[in-house]
Amino acid sequence: MSADIESRVRKSLVLFKDNERKIASAQLSEREMKVVELARMYASDTQSWIGKGDYVTAFSSIEYAHGLLDAIIKTKGLDE
């Protein structure tokens, strides 16, 4: 099971980077930028949890980061 969750975490990190590229050219308000920065902090935390071998917490962290970015992507219409 550990290898499976590790693989999922690493795939989620790649997808997070893809979503970051989606918002790179978007005009974001100051509040939206704060949400993006928070998402990036959670993604960074994911790397720390991976380093500690805690893939369950790493997965939770990257998925929360995805949720934050997804909110920005959807409100800006970048998912179309």
N, C-alpha and C positions, 0 to 999 in steps of 0.2 A: 504494500500500500504506500509506503514512504516514497518509493520511486515514482509512483503514479502522481502523487500530489506535488512532488518536486517538479515533475514535467509540466503539470498544469500551471504551477506558479511561474515557471520560466516562460511558458507560452503567453501567459497573461501579461508579463512584463513587455514582451514584444508587441502585443496588441495595444498596450498602454502607449508605447512610443508611436505606434501608428496613429492613435487618436490624438496624441500631442501634435503631430504634423497636420491633422485636420484643422486644428484651431490656430495654428501658427500665423495664418494670414487674416484671421478674423479680427474685426474691430471689437474689442472687449472693454466693458466699463471697468472702473476701478474695483467694484464689488465682484465682478466676474473674474477679474485677474486674481483677486484674493482666493476665490474658489479654486482656480487653476493652480495657484501656488500651494494650497492645502493638498490638492490631489498629488502634486509632485512630492510633497513631504511624505505622504503615505506611501508613494512608490519607492522613495528613498528608504523609508522604514522597512519596506519589504526586503530590500537588499540586506539590511542589518539582521532581520529574522532568518534569512537564508544562511547568513554567516554563522548564526547560532544553531542552525539545524532545526529550527522551529518552523516547519513548513505549513503547519495549520495556521499559525498566526500570520505567517507571510502571505498565505492565500487570502486570509481575511483582509489584510491590509491592502493588497493590490486590488481586490475586488471593490473595496470601499473607494479607492482612488478612481477606479473605472466608473463607478456610480457618479462621482463628482464631475468627472470630465463628460460623461454622457449627458448630464443635465445641461451643461454648457452647449454641447454639440446640438442637442435637440432644441433648446431655446433659440439658438442662432440659425437653425435650419441647415446645419452642415451635414446632416445625415441623409440628405436626399441625393 
